[in-house]
């Protein structure tokens, strides 16, 4: 079955950086678009970034454009989210997802606070 395991979250000061990873299994990773979403307390889950199967096309929410970078390693079946210039409003649980299977990981908590 499809499994997605996120890691890399934590507590970071404003302006800091984190790199999230999502290890995938149970499907053909290399042919699937992968997305990152996030959900802050009391808010709906929102799209953060997406990347096509070969990594040729990426897209980002306006709120993270220029600060976050999505990438993937198809040999390792892993998608990454490099987050720089973090702000308190980036605090959320971050999830990776494979749209074709509507599958989600368990999420990883990112907290941006001084």
SEGUTOR-998517 format. One record per atom (N, C-alpha, C, O): residue number from 1; x, y, z; residue in one letter; atom name. Coordinates in steps of 0.02 Angstrom, whole numbers, plus 50000, padded with zeros to 5 digits. Layout:
! residues N
+-----+-------+-------+-------+------+------+
!  nr !    c1 !    c2 !    c3 ! rest ! atom !
+-----+-------+-------+-------+------+------+
! NUM !     X !     Y !     Z !    A !   CA !
...
+-----+-------+-------+-------+------+------+
! end
This chain:
! residues 114
+-----+-------+-------+-------+------+------+
!  nr !    c1 !    c2 !    c3 ! rest ! atom !
+-----+-------+-------+-------+------+------+
!   1 ! 50042 ! 49941 ! 50000 !    X !    N !
!   1 ! 50000 ! 50000 ! 50000 !    X !   CA !
!   1 ! 50044 ! 50063 ! 50000 !    X !    C !
!   1 ! 50103 ! 50060 ! 50017 !    X !    O !
!   2 ! 50014 ! 50118 ! 49981 !    X !    N !
!   2 ! 50050 ! 50181 ! 49979 !    X !   CA !
!   2 ! 50069 ! 50203 ! 50049 !    X !    C !
!   2 ! 50027 ! 50205 ! 50095 !    X !    O !
!   3 ! 50133 ! 50219 ! 50057 !    X !    N !
!   3 ! 50156 ! 50246 ! 50121 !    X !   CA !
!   3 ! 50199 ! 50308 ! 50109 !    X !    C !
!   3 ! 50241 ! 50309 ! 50064 !    X !    O !
!   4 ! 50186 ! 50359 ! 50149 !    X !    N !
!   4 ! 50224 ! 50421 ! 50146 !    X !   CA !
!   4 ! 50245 ! 50439 ! 50217 !    X !    C !
!   4 ! 50203 ! 50443 ! 50262 !    X !    O !
!   5 ! 50309 ! 50448 ! 50226 !    X !    N !
!   5 ! 50335 ! 50462 ! 50293 !    X !   CA !
!   5 ! 50375 ! 50527 ! 50291 !    X !    C !
!   5 ! 50429 ! 50530 ! 50262 !    X !    O !
!   6 ! 50347 ! 50578 ! 50324 !    X !    N !
!   6 ! 50381 ! 50643 ! 50327 !    X !   CA !
!   6 ! 50428 ! 50646 ! 50386 !    X !    C !
!   6 ! 50418 ! 50613 ! 50437 !    X !    O !
!   7 ! 50480 ! 50686 ! 50379 !    X !    N !
!   7 ! 50528 ! 50698 ! 50433 !    X !   CA !
!   7 ! 50561 ! 50765 ! 50422 !    X !    C !
!   7 ! 50555 ! 50796 ! 50369 !    X !    O !
!   8 ! 50596 ! 50788 ! 50474 !    X !    N !
!   8 ! 50635 ! 50850 ! 50467 !    X !   CA !
!   8 ! 50605 ! 50911 ! 50500 !    X !    C !
!   8 ! 50636 ! 50964 ! 50501 !    X !    O !
!   9 ! 50546 ! 50904 ! 50528 !    X !    N !
!   9 ! 50516 ! 50961 ! 50562 !    X !   CA !
!   9 ! 50551 ! 50976 ! 50627 !    X !    C !
!   9 ! 50595 ! 50939 ! 50649 !    X !    O !
!  10 ! 50531 ! 51032 ! 50658 !    X !    N !
!  10 ! 50560 ! 51051 ! 50721 !    X !   CA !
!  10 ! 50545 ! 51123 ! 50739 !    X !    C !
!  10 ! 50503 ! 51155 ! 50708 !    X !    O !
!  11 ! 50580 ! 51147 ! 50789 !    X !    N !
!  11 ! 50573 ! 51215 ! 50812 !    X !   CA !
!  11 ! 50631 ! 51256 ! 50784 !    X !    C !
!  11 ! 50689 ! 51237 ! 50790 !    X !    O !
!  12 ! 50615 ! 51312 ! 50753 !    X !    N !
!  12 ! 50666 ! 51354 ! 50724 !    X !   CA !
!  12 ! 50648 ! 51428 ! 50735 !    X !    C !
!  12 ! 50589 ! 51445 ! 50740 !    X !    O !
!  13 ! 50699 ! 51470 ! 50740 !    X !    N !
!  13 ! 50687 ! 51541 ! 50750 !    X !   CA !
!  13 ! 50667 ! 51574 ! 50684 !    X !    C !
!  13 ! 50684 ! 51550 ! 50630 !    X !    O !
!  14 ! 50631 ! 51629 ! 50688 !    X !    N !
!  14 ! 50615 ! 51666 ! 50627 !    X !   CA !
!  14 ! 50678 ! 51682 ! 50586 !    X !    C !
!  14 ! 50729 ! 51701 ! 50614 !    X !    O !
!  15 ! 50672 ! 51673 ! 50521 !    X !    N !
!  15 ! 50729 ! 51683 ! 50477 !    X !   CA !
!  15 ! 50771 ! 51621 ! 50467 !    X !    C !
!  15 ! 50815 ! 51620 ! 50424 !    X !    O !
!  16 ! 50756 ! 51569 ! 50505 !    X !    N !
!  16 ! 50795 ! 51507 ! 50499 !    X !   CA !
!  16 ! 50772 ! 51463 ! 50442 !    X !    C !
!  16 ! 50729 ! 51481 ! 50403 !    X !    O !
!  17 ! 50803 ! 51404 ! 50439 !    X !    N !
!  17 ! 50790 ! 51357 ! 50385 !    X !   CA !
!  17 ! 50778 ! 51287 ! 50412 !    X !    C !
!  17 ! 50802 ! 51268 ! 50465 !    X !    O !
!  18 ! 50739 ! 51250 ! 50374 !    X !    N !
!  18 ! 50729 ! 51178 ! 50386 !    X !   CA !
!  18 ! 50722 ! 51144 ! 50319 !    X !    C !
!  18 ! 50701 ! 51174 ! 50269 !    X !    O !
!  19 ! 50740 ! 51081 ! 50317 !    X !    N !
!  19 ! 50727 ! 51040 ! 50257 !    X !   CA !
!  19 ! 50685 ! 50981 ! 50277 !    X !    C !
!  19 ! 50706 ! 50939 ! 50318 !    X !    O !
!  20 ! 50627 ! 50977 ! 50248 !    X !    N !
!  20 ! 50582 ! 50920 ! 50259 !    X !   CA !
!  20 ! 50595 ! 50867 ! 50206 !    X !    C !
!  20 ! 50612 ! 50882 ! 50149 !    X !    O !
!  21 ! 50586 ! 50804 ! 50227 !    X !    N !
!  21 ! 50591 ! 50748 ! 50181 !    X !   CA !
!  21 ! 50528 ! 50706 ! 50185 !    X !    C !
!  21 ! 50494 ! 50703 ! 50237 !    X !    O !
!  22 ! 50512 ! 50674 ! 50130 !    X !    N !
!  22 ! 50455 ! 50629 ! 50128 !    X !   CA !
!  22 ! 50477 ! 50567 ! 50090 !    X !    C !
!  22 ! 50488 ! 50569 ! 50029 !    X !    O !
!  23 ! 50482 ! 50511 ! 50126 !    X !    N !
!  23 ! 50502 ! 50448 ! 50095 !    X !   CA !
!  23 ! 50439 ! 50411 ! 50074 !    X !    C !
!  23 ! 50393 ! 50401 ! 50113 !    X !    O !
!  24 ! 50439 ! 50389 ! 50011 !    X !    N !
!  24 ! 50379 ! 50358 ! 49982 !    X !   CA !
!  24 ! 50392 ! 50284 ! 49967 !    X !    C !
!  24 ! 50448 ! 50263 ! 49953 !    X !    O !
!  25 ! 50338 ! 50245 ! 49972 !    X !    N !
!  25 ! 50342 ! 50175 ! 49953 !    X !   CA !
!  25 ! 50272 ! 50151 ! 49934 !    X !    C !
!  25 ! 50222 ! 50183 ! 49950 !    X !    O !
!  26 ! 50269 ! 50094 ! 49900 !    X !    N !
!  26 ! 50205 ! 50063 ! 49884 !    X !   CA !
!  26 ! 50174 ! 50085 ! 49818 !    X !    C !
!  26 ! 50119 ! 50065 ! 49801 !    X !    O !
!  27 ! 50210 ! 50126 ! 49781 !    X !    N !
!  27 ! 50186 ! 50148 ! 49715 !    X !   CA !
!  27 ! 50247 ! 50169 ! 49674 !    X !    C !
!  27 ! 50302 ! 50174 ! 49699 !    X !    O !
!  28 ! 50234 ! 50181 ! 49610 !    X !    N !
!  28 ! 50289 ! 50199 ! 49565 !    X !   CA !
!  28 ! 50303 ! 50274 ! 49573 !    X !    C !
!  28 ! 50272 ! 50316 ! 49540 !    X !    O !
!  29 ! 50349 ! 50289 ! 49617 !    X !    N !
!  29 ! 50362 ! 50358 ! 49635 !    X !   CA !
!  29 ! 50382 ! 50401 ! 49575 !    X !    C !
!  29 ! 50359 ! 50458 ! 49569 !    X !    O !
!  30 ! 50423 ! 50374 ! 49531 !    X !    N !
!  30 ! 50454 ! 50415 ! 49479 !    X !   CA !
!  30 ! 50404 ! 50442 ! 49428 !    X !    C !
!  30 ! 50421 ! 50488 ! 49390 !    X !    O !
!  31 ! 50343 ! 50415 ! 49425 !    X !    N !
!  31 ! 50296 ! 50438 ! 49375 !    X !   CA !
!  31 ! 50241 ! 50481 ! 49405 !    X !    C !
!  31 ! 50193 ! 50500 ! 49370 !    X !    O !
!  32 ! 50247 ! 50497 ! 49468 !    X !    N !
!  32 ! 50194 ! 50533 ! 49502 !    X !   CA !
!  32 ! 50214 ! 50604 ! 49524 !    X !    C !
!  32 ! 50269 ! 50615 ! 49549 !    X !    O !
!  33 ! 50168 ! 50650 ! 49513 !    X !    N !
!  33 ! 50174 ! 50716 ! 49543 !    X !   CA !
!  33 ! 50169 ! 50709 ! 49619 !    X !    C !
!  33 ! 50130 ! 50669 ! 49645 !    X !    O !
!  34 ! 50208 ! 50750 ! 49653 !    X !    N !
!  34 ! 50207 ! 50751 ! 49726 !    X !   CA !
!  34 ! 50194 ! 50822 ! 49751 !    X !    C !
!  34 ! 50218 ! 50870 ! 49721 !    X !    O !
!  35 ! 50157 ! 50827 ! 49804 !    X !    N !
!  35 ! 50141 ! 50892 ! 49832 !    X !   CA !
!  35 ! 50157 ! 50895 ! 49906 !    X !    C !
!  35 ! 50159 ! 50844 ! 49941 !    X !    O !
!  36 ! 50167 ! 50955 ! 49930 !    X !    N !
!  36 ! 50170 ! 50970 ! 50002 !    X !   CA !
!  36 ! 50111 ! 51015 ! 50019 !    X !    C !
!  36 ! 50095 ! 51062 ! 49983 !    X !    O !
!  37 ! 50079 ! 50999 ! 50075 !    X !    N !
!  37 ! 50026 ! 51040 ! 50103 !    X !   CA !
!  37 ! 50044 ! 51055 ! 50175 !    X !    C !
!  37 ! 50090 ! 51026 ! 50203 !    X !    O !
!  38 ! 50007 ! 51102 ! 50204 !    X !    N !
!  38 ! 50017 ! 51115 ! 50276 !    X !   CA !
!  38 ! 49950 ! 51134 ! 50307 !    X !    C !
!  38 ! 49904 ! 51157 ! 50273 !    X !    O !
!  39 ! 49947 ! 51124 ! 50372 !    X !    N !
!  39 ! 49887 ! 51142 ! 50410 !    X !   CA !
!  39 ! 49907 ! 51174 ! 50476 !    X !    C !
!  39 ! 49938 ! 51143 ! 50518 !    X !    O !
!  40 ! 49888 ! 51236 ! 50483 !    X !    N !
!  40 ! 49901 ! 51273 ! 50545 !    X !   CA !
!  40 ! 49842 ! 51263 ! 50592 !    X !    C !
!  40 ! 49787 ! 51247 ! 50570 !    X !    O !
!  41 ! 49853 ! 51272 ! 50657 !    X !    N !
!  41 ! 49799 ! 51264 ! 50705 !    X !   CA !
!  41 ! 49739 ! 51308 ! 50689 !    X !    C !
!  41 ! 49746 ! 51368 ! 50678 !    X !    O !
!  42 ! 49681 ! 51277 ! 50686 !    X !    N !
!  42 ! 49620 ! 51315 ! 50674 !    X !   CA !
!  42 ! 49609 ! 51335 ! 50602 !    X !    C !
!  42 ! 49561 ! 51371 ! 50586 !    X !    O !
!  43 ! 49653 ! 51312 ! 50557 !    X !    N !
!  43 ! 49646 ! 51331 ! 50486 !    X !   CA !
!  43 ! 49639 ! 51269 ! 50443 !    X !    C !
!  43 ! 49653 ! 51213 ! 50464 !    X !    O !
!  44 ! 49616 ! 51281 ! 50382 !    X !    N !
!  44 ! 49609 ! 51225 ! 50335 !    X !   CA !
!  44 ! 49678 ! 51207 ! 50306 !    X !    C !
!  44 ! 49724 ! 51248 ! 50305 !    X !    O !
!  45 ! 49683 ! 51146 ! 50284 !    X !    N !
!  45 ! 49744 ! 51123 ! 50251 !    X !   CA !
!  45 ! 49752 ! 51162 ! 50187 !    X !    C !
!  45 ! 49704 ! 51173 ! 50150 !    X !    O !
!  46 ! 49814 ! 51184 ! 50172 !    X !    N !
!  46 ! 49826 ! 51224 ! 50113 !    X !   CA !
!  46 ! 49886 ! 51197 ! 50073 !    X !    C !
!  46 ! 49932 ! 51168 ! 50101 !    X !    O !
!  47 ! 49882 ! 51207 ! 50008 !    X !    N !
!  47 ! 49936 ! 51187 ! 49963 !    X !   CA !
!  47 ! 49997 ! 51231 ! 49976 !    X !    C !
!  47 ! 49992 ! 51291 ! 49987 !    X !    O !
!  48 ! 50056 ! 51199 ! 49975 !    X !    N !
!  48 ! 50119 ! 51235 ! 49984 !    X !   CA !
!  48 ! 50160 ! 51233 ! 49920 !    X !    C !
!  48 ! 50181 ! 51285 ! 49894 !    X !    O !
!  49 ! 50172 ! 51173 ! 49894 !    X !    N !
!  49 ! 50215 ! 51166 ! 49835 !    X !   CA !
!  49 ! 50202 ! 51099 ! 49801 !    X !    C !
!  49 ! 50180 ! 51051 ! 49833 !    X !    O !
!  50 ! 50216 ! 51097 ! 49736 !    X !    N !
!  50 ! 50208 ! 51035 ! 49699 !    X !   CA !
!  50 ! 50264 ! 51027 ! 49648 !    X !    C !
!  50 ! 50295 ! 51076 ! 49627 !    X !    O !
!  51 ! 50276 ! 50964 ! 49629 !    X !    N !
!  51 ! 50329 ! 50949 ! 49581 !    X !   CA !
!  51 ! 50307 ! 50892 ! 49537 !    X !    C !
!  51 ! 50281 ! 50842 ! 49562 !    X !    O !
!  52 ! 50319 ! 50898 ! 49472 !    X !    N !
!  52 ! 50299 ! 50845 ! 49426 !    X !   CA !
!  52 ! 50347 ! 50786 ! 49430 !    X !    C !
!  52 ! 50398 ! 50789 ! 49465 !    X !    O !
!  53 ! 50330 ! 50734 ! 49395 !    X !    N !
!  53 ! 50365 ! 50670 ! 49405 !    X !   CA !
!  53 ! 50440 ! 50674 ! 49392 !    X !    C !
!  53 ! 50479 ! 50646 ! 49431 !    X !    O !
!  54 ! 50460 ! 50708 ! 49339 !    X !    N !
!  54 ! 50532 ! 50714 ! 49324 !    X !   CA !
!  54 ! 50563 ! 50775 ! 49355 !    X !    C !
!  54 ! 50623 ! 50788 ! 49347 !    X !    O !
!  55 ! 50523 ! 50813 ! 49390 !    X !    N !
!  55 ! 50549 ! 50872 ! 49424 !    X !   CA !
!  55 ! 50554 ! 50933 ! 49379 !    X !    C !
!  55 ! 50582 ! 50984 ! 49400 !    X !    O !
!  56 ! 50528 ! 50928 ! 49318 !    X !    N !
!  56 ! 50537 ! 50983 ! 49272 !    X !   CA !
!  56 ! 50493 ! 51043 ! 49286 !    X !    C !
!  56 ! 50509 ! 51099 ! 49266 !    X !    O !
!  57 ! 50437 ! 51032 ! 49321 !    X !    N !
!  57 ! 50391 ! 51087 ! 49335 !    X !   CA !
!  57 ! 50377 ! 51088 ! 49410 !    X !    C !
!  57 ! 50360 ! 51037 ! 49440 !    X !    O !
!  58 ! 50384 ! 51146 ! 49439 !    X !    N !
!  58 ! 50367 ! 51156 ! 49509 !    X !   CA !
!  58 ! 50319 ! 51215 ! 49514 !    X !    C !
!  58 ! 50319 ! 51260 ! 49472 !    X !    O !
!  59 ! 50278 ! 51214 ! 49566 !    X !    N !
!  59 ! 50236 ! 51272 ! 49579 !    X !   CA !
!  59 ! 50229 ! 51281 ! 49654 !    X !    C !
!  59 ! 50235 ! 51234 ! 49693 !    X !    O !
!  60 ! 50214 ! 51343 ! 49673 !    X !    N !
!  60 ! 50215 ! 51361 ! 49744 !    X !   CA !
!  60 ! 50156 ! 51406 ! 49760 !    X !    C !
!  60 ! 50130 ! 51443 ! 49718 !    X !    O !
!  61 ! 50135 ! 51402 ! 49822 !    X !    N !
!  61 ! 50087 ! 51450 ! 49848 !    X !   CA !
!  61 ! 50121 ! 51519 ! 49850 !    X !    C !
!  61 ! 50182 ! 51523 ! 49862 !    X !    O !
!  62 ! 50083 ! 51571 ! 49839 !    X !    N !
!  62 ! 50112 ! 51638 ! 49839 !    X !   CA !
!  62 ! 50146 ! 51653 ! 49905 !    X !    C !
!  62 ! 50196 ! 51690 ! 49907 !    X !    O !
!  63 ! 50120 ! 51626 ! 49959 !    X !    N !
!  63 ! 50146 ! 51641 ! 50026 !    X !   CA !
!  63 ! 50216 ! 51614 ! 50038 !    X !    C !
!  63 ! 50250 ! 51637 ! 50083 !    X !    O !
!  64 ! 50238 ! 51566 ! 49998 !    X !    N !
!  64 ! 50304 ! 51536 ! 50008 !    X !   CA !
!  64 ! 50350 ! 51546 ! 49949 !    X !    C !
!  64 ! 50409 ! 51527 ! 49952 !    X !    O !
!  65 ! 50325 ! 51575 ! 49896 !    X !    N !
!  65 ! 50365 ! 51583 ! 49835 !    X !   CA !
!  65 ! 50427 ! 51624 ! 49851 !    X !    C !
!  65 ! 50423 ! 51677 ! 49883 !    X !    O !
!  66 ! 50484 ! 51600 ! 49827 !    X !    N !
!  66 ! 50547 ! 51635 ! 49839 !    X !   CA !
!  66 ! 50581 ! 51616 ! 49904 !    X !    C !
!  66 ! 50639 ! 51633 ! 49915 !    X !    O !
!  67 ! 50546 ! 51579 ! 49947 !    X !    N !
!  67 ! 50575 ! 51558 ! 50011 !    X !   CA !
!  67 ! 50581 ! 51482 ! 50016 !    X !    C !
!  67 ! 50629 ! 51456 ! 50046 !    X !    O !
!  68 ! 50534 ! 51446 ! 49986 !    X !    N !
!  68 ! 50534 ! 51373 ! 49990 !    X !   CA !
!  68 ! 50553 ! 51344 ! 49921 !    X !    C !
!  68 ! 50539 ! 51374 ! 49869 !    X !    O !
!  69 ! 50585 ! 51286 ! 49923 !    X !    N !
!  69 ! 50604 ! 51251 ! 49861 !    X !   CA !
!  69 ! 50587 ! 51177 ! 49868 !    X !    C !
!  69 ! 50609 ! 51143 ! 49914 !    X !    O !
!  70 ! 50547 ! 51153 ! 49821 !    X !    N !
!  70 ! 50530 ! 51082 ! 49820 !    X !   CA !
!  70 ! 50576 ! 51047 ! 49770 !    X !    C !
!  70 ! 50593 ! 51074 ! 49718 !    X !    O !
!  71 ! 50597 ! 50986 ! 49788 !    X !    N !
!  71 ! 50639 ! 50947 ! 49743 !    X !   CA !
!  71 ! 50625 ! 50873 ! 49756 !    X !    C !
!  71 ! 50590 ! 50855 ! 49804 !    X !    O !
!  72 ! 50653 ! 50831 ! 49714 !    X !    N !
!  72 ! 50642 ! 50760 ! 49723 !    X !   CA !
!  72 ! 50702 ! 50721 ! 49700 !    X !    C !
!  72 ! 50741 ! 50744 ! 49658 !    X !    O !
!  73 ! 50710 ! 50661 ! 49727 !    X !    N !
!  73 ! 50761 ! 50614 ! 49707 !    X !   CA !
!  73 ! 50725 ! 50548 ! 49691 !    X !    C !
!  73 ! 50706 ! 50511 ! 49736 !    X !    O !
!  74 ! 50714 ! 50536 ! 49627 !    X !    N !
!  74 ! 50675 ! 50477 ! 49608 !    X !   CA !
!  74 ! 50711 ! 50411 ! 49625 !    X !    C !
!  74 ! 50678 ! 50360 ! 49637 !    X !    O !
!  75 ! 50776 ! 50413 ! 49626 !    X !    N !
!  75 ! 50814 ! 50352 ! 49645 !    X !   CA !
!  75 ! 50802 ! 50335 ! 49719 !    X !    C !
!  75 ! 50801 ! 50277 ! 49738 !    X !    O !
!  76 ! 50795 ! 50386 ! 49760 !    X !    N !
!  76 ! 50783 ! 50375 ! 49832 !    X !   CA !
!  76 ! 50709 ! 50376 ! 49850 !    X !    C !
!  76 ! 50691 ! 50365 ! 49907 !    X !    O !
!  77 ! 50666 ! 50388 ! 49800 !    X !    N !
!  77 ! 50594 ! 50391 ! 49812 !    X !   CA !
!  77 ! 50577 ! 50441 ! 49868 !    X !    C !
!  77 ! 50539 ! 50426 ! 49914 !    X !    O !
!  78 ! 50607 ! 50498 ! 49863 !    X !    N !
!  78 ! 50600 ! 50548 ! 49916 !    X !   CA !
!  78 ! 50587 ! 50617 ! 49885 !    X !    C !
!  78 ! 50617 ! 50635 ! 49835 !    X !    O !
!  79 ! 50542 ! 50654 ! 49916 !    X !    N !
!  79 ! 50530 ! 50723 ! 49896 !    X !   CA !
!  79 ! 50549 ! 50767 ! 49955 !    X !    C !
!  79 ! 50539 ! 50749 ! 50013 !    X !    O !
!  80 ! 50577 ! 50825 ! 49940 !    X !    N !
!  80 ! 50603 ! 50870 ! 49990 !    X !   CA !
!  80 ! 50568 ! 50938 ! 49987 !    X !    C !
!  80 ! 50540 ! 50957 ! 49936 !    X !    O !
!  81 ! 50570 ! 50972 ! 50043 !    X !    N !
!  81 ! 50547 ! 51042 ! 50045 !    X !   CA !
!  81 ! 50598 ! 51081 ! 50085 !    X !    C !
!  81 ! 50601 ! 51077 ! 50146 !    X !    O !
!  82 ! 50639 ! 51120 ! 50049 !    X !    N !
!  82 ! 50687 ! 51165 ! 50081 !    X !   CA !
!  82 ! 50651 ! 51229 ! 50099 !    X !    C !
!  82 ! 50623 ! 51262 ! 50055 !    X !    O !
!  83 ! 50652 ! 51246 ! 50162 !    X !    N !
!  83 ! 50617 ! 51305 ! 50186 !    X !   CA !
!  83 ! 50667 ! 51354 ! 50215 !    X !    C !
!  83 ! 50699 ! 51340 ! 50265 !    X !    O !
!  84 ! 50673 ! 51411 ! 50183 !    X !    N !
!  84 ! 50718 ! 51464 ! 50206 !    X !   CA !
!  84 ! 50677 ! 51525 ! 50225 !    X !    C !
!  84 ! 50619 ! 51532 ! 50205 !    X !    O !
!  85 ! 50708 ! 51570 ! 50262 !    X !    N !
!  85 ! 50673 ! 51631 ! 50281 !    X !   CA !
!  85 ! 50607 ! 51617 ! 50316 !    X !    C !
!  85 ! 50557 ! 51650 ! 50303 !    X !    O !
!  86 ! 50608 ! 51569 ! 50362 !    X !    N !
!  86 ! 50546 ! 51549 ! 50394 !    X !   CA !
!  86 ! 50516 ! 51605 ! 50437 !    X !    C !
!  86 ! 50552 ! 51645 ! 50468 !    X !    O !
!  87 ! 50450 ! 51607 ! 50437 !    X !    N !
!  87 ! 50412 ! 51657 ! 50473 !    X !   CA !
!  87 ! 50366 ! 51622 ! 50523 !    X !    C !
!  87 ! 50349 ! 51564 ! 50514 !    X !    O !
!  88 ! 50345 ! 51657 ! 50575 !    X !    N !
!  88 ! 50298 ! 51626 ! 50622 !    X !   CA !
!  88 ! 50236 ! 51599 ! 50589 !    X !    C !
!  88 ! 50208 ! 51548 ! 50610 !    X !    O !
!  89 ! 50213 ! 51632 ! 50537 !    X !    N !
!  89 ! 50152 ! 51608 ! 50502 !    X !   CA !
!  89 ! 50163 ! 51545 ! 50462 !    X !    C !
!  89 ! 50116 ! 51517 ! 50434 !    X !    O !
!  90 ! 50225 ! 51521 ! 50458 !    X !    N !
!  90 ! 50238 ! 51456 ! 50426 !    X !   CA !
!  90 ! 50228 ! 51398 ! 50475 !    X !    C !
!  90 ! 50231 ! 51340 ! 50456 !    X !    O !
!  91 ! 50215 ! 51414 ! 50537 !    X !    N !
!  91 ! 50203 ! 51362 ! 50587 !    X !   CA !
!  91 ! 50142 ! 51320 ! 50568 !    X !    C !
!  91 ! 50087 ! 51347 ! 50559 !    X !    O !
!  92 ! 50152 ! 51256 ! 50563 !    X !    N !
!  92 ! 50099 ! 51210 ! 50541 !    X !   CA !
!  92 ! 50124 ! 51139 ! 50542 !    X !    C !
!  92 ! 50184 ! 51126 ! 50552 !    X !    O !
!  93 ! 50079 ! 51093 ! 50533 !    X !    N !
!  93 ! 50098 ! 51024 ! 50518 !    X !   CA !
!  93 ! 50103 ! 51018 ! 50442 !    X !    C !
!  93 ! 50056 ! 51037 ! 50406 !    X !    O !
!  94 ! 50159 ! 50992 ! 50419 !    X !    N !
!  94 ! 50172 ! 50987 ! 50347 !    X !   CA !
!  94 ! 50162 ! 50914 ! 50325 !    X !    C !
!  94 ! 50186 ! 50868 ! 50357 !    X !    O !
!  95 ! 50126 ! 50906 ! 50270 !    X !    N !
!  95 ! 50110 ! 50840 ! 50243 !    X !   CA !
!  95 ! 50134 ! 50834 ! 50171 !    X !    C !
!  95 ! 50131 ! 50882 ! 50133 !    X !    O !
!  96 ! 50157 ! 50775 ! 50153 !    X !    N !
!  96 ! 50167 ! 50763 ! 50082 !    X !   CA !
!  96 ! 50109 ! 50719 ! 50058 !    X !    C !
!  96 ! 50079 ! 50682 ! 50096 !    X !    O !
!  97 ! 50096 ! 50723 ! 49994 !    X !    N !
!  97 ! 50040 ! 50687 ! 49965 !    X !   CA !
!  97 ! 50054 ! 50668 ! 49893 !    X !    C !
!  97 ! 50089 ! 50704 ! 49858 !    X !    O !
!  98 ! 50026 ! 50613 ! 49873 !    X !    N !
!  98 ! 50029 ! 50592 ! 49803 !    X !   CA !
!  98 ! 49958 ! 50596 ! 49776 !    X !    C !
!  98 ! 49916 ! 50553 ! 49793 !    X !    O !
!  99 ! 49942 ! 50646 ! 49736 !    X !    N !
!  99 ! 49873 ! 50659 ! 49716 !    X !   CA !
!  99 ! 49839 ! 50599 ! 49682 !    X !    C !
!  99 ! 49779 ! 50589 ! 49692 !    X !    O !
! 100 ! 49875 ! 50561 ! 49643 !    X !    N !
! 100 ! 49844 ! 50507 ! 49606 !    X !   CA !
! 100 ! 49810 ! 50457 ! 49653 !    X !    C !
! 100 ! 49758 ! 50429 ! 49635 !    X !    O !
! 101 ! 49839 ! 50448 ! 49711 !    X !    N !
! 101 ! 49811 ! 50399 ! 49758 !    X !   CA !
! 101 ! 49776 ! 50431 ! 49817 !    X !    C !
! 101 ! 49752 ! 50396 ! 49862 !    X !    O !
! 102 ! 49775 ! 50498 ! 49818 !    X !    N !
! 102 ! 49745 ! 50534 ! 49873 !    X !   CA !
! 102 ! 49770 ! 50507 ! 49940 !    X !    C !
! 102 ! 49731 ! 50497 ! 49987 !    X !    O !
! 103 ! 49835 ! 50496 ! 49944 !    X !    N !
! 103 ! 49865 ! 50470 ! 50004 !    X !   CA !
! 103 ! 49907 ! 50525 ! 50037 !    X !    C !
! 103 ! 49939 ! 50566 ! 50004 !    X !    O !
! 104 ! 49907 ! 50523 ! 50104 !    X !    N !
! 104 ! 49941 ! 50573 ! 50143 !    X !   CA !
! 104 ! 49985 ! 50540 ! 50195 !    X !    C !
! 104 ! 49970 ! 50485 ! 50219 !    X !    O !
! 105 ! 50041 ! 50574 ! 50212 !    X !    N !
! 105 ! 50081 ! 50551 ! 50267 !    X !   CA !
! 105 ! 50052 ! 50572 ! 50333 !    X !    C !
! 105 ! 49997 ! 50600 ! 50336 !    X !    O !
! 106 ! 50088 ! 50558 ! 50387 !    X !    N !
! 106 ! 50065 ! 50575 ! 50454 !    X !   CA !
! 106 ! 50080 ! 50647 ! 50473 !    X !    C !
! 106 ! 50053 ! 50674 ! 50521 !    X !    O !
! 107 ! 50123 ! 50678 ! 50434 !    X !    N !
! 107 ! 50140 ! 50748 ! 50446 !    X !   CA !
! 107 ! 50200 ! 50757 ! 50491 !    X !    C !
! 107 ! 50218 ! 50713 ! 50530 !    X !    O !
! 108 ! 50231 ! 50815 ! 50485 !    X !    N !
! 108 ! 50287 ! 50834 ! 50528 !    X !   CA !
! 108 ! 50276 ! 50906 ! 50551 !    X !    C !
! 108 ! 50259 ! 50949 ! 50510 !    X !    O !
! 109 ! 50285 ! 50918 ! 50615 !    X !    N !
! 109 ! 50270 ! 50983 ! 50644 !    X !   CA !
! 109 ! 50328 ! 51031 ! 50632 !    X !    C !
! 109 ! 50386 ! 51015 ! 50645 !    X !    O !
! 110 ! 50312 ! 51090 ! 50607 !    X !    N !
! 110 ! 50359 ! 51145 ! 50600 !    X !   CA !
! 110 ! 50335 ! 51203 ! 50643 !    X !    C !
! 110 ! 50278 ! 51226 ! 50636 !    X !    O !
! 111 ! 50378 ! 51225 ! 50688 !    X !    N !
! 111 ! 50360 ! 51281 ! 50732 !    X !   CA !
! 111 ! 50413 ! 51335 ! 50724 !    X !    C !
! 111 ! 50473 ! 51322 ! 50734 !    X !    O !
! 112 ! 50391 ! 51395 ! 50706 !    X !    N !
! 112 ! 50437 ! 51451 ! 50697 !    X !   CA !
! 112 ! 50422 ! 51502 ! 50752 !    X !    C !
! 112 ! 50369 ! 51534 ! 50754 !    X !    O !
! 113 ! 50469 ! 51508 ! 50798 !    X !    N !
! 113 ! 50458 ! 51550 ! 50856 !    X !   CA !
! 113 ! 50525 ! 51570 ! 50886 !    X !    C !
! 113 ! 50573 ! 51533 ! 50883 !    X !    O !
! 114 ! 50526 ! 51630 ! 50915 !    X !    N !
! 114 ! 50586 ! 51652 ! 50950 !    X !   CA !
! 114 ! 50580 ! 51636 ! 51024 !    X !    C !
! 114 ! 50626 ! 51650 ! 51062 !    X !    O !
+-----+-------+-------+-------+------+------+
! end
